[in-house]
């Protein structure tokens, strides 16, 4: 497949150009079919292609093969078990206001690049992108691939993403005049791993508290910052420089101590 931007010849299955990073195909968020960049509606199901990419696409479509093989090999051993994990949420702060400033196709291209940076950063530390949230992601560390140092991996991934997204933000500010900033939230806790299908789709039956608190950390975080709960901070103590922000009352929770990466 030839890149529409630089002309580089890519493999047929490439979704982004290996030379310049431009999207070579737009994945339909409804059915997962590939479409050419710039097309407004999916050629398979007719859905609009300006929505956030891959939000409902099978995880098998974007998980690297070596990680997919590890997940499928381990699924019989982890299904139905309670597992300690670390959950990471990341999103674009003020994404609705930013989207209003651009043509839908331009915003879609920016978000495609954003999701690619997030996915690659998570997978670099053997995390798993559980879902796309419209303007961000939810990622898991410690399941389905088990790691005792899941909290450390999540924090390393967050720092890597912070740096990569900061560079991307500087590029957007320089070339398009956009002020794009990302925020992240992290919490560690237990989930029960449900059935894992051949397409890597998973069900987590005990996700309420653990996942919800990580998402609250993201919502509280300032632009460009990473917030984590006291529980996660204790797990990574000595590995990272953290700043204690004190306790905060969160809806539905007791007061929660919050830290952030300096």
PyMOL commands that set and color helices and strands:
alter all, ss='L'
color gray80, all
select helices_A, chain A and resi 59-61+65-78+95-100+104-124+150-176+208-220+230-235
alter helices_A, ss='H'
color red, helices_A
select strands_A, chain A and resi 26-27+34-35+82-92+128-132+136-141+182-196+202-204+226-229+242-249+255-261
alter strands_A, ss='S'
color yellow, strands_A
deselect
rebuild
show_as cartoon
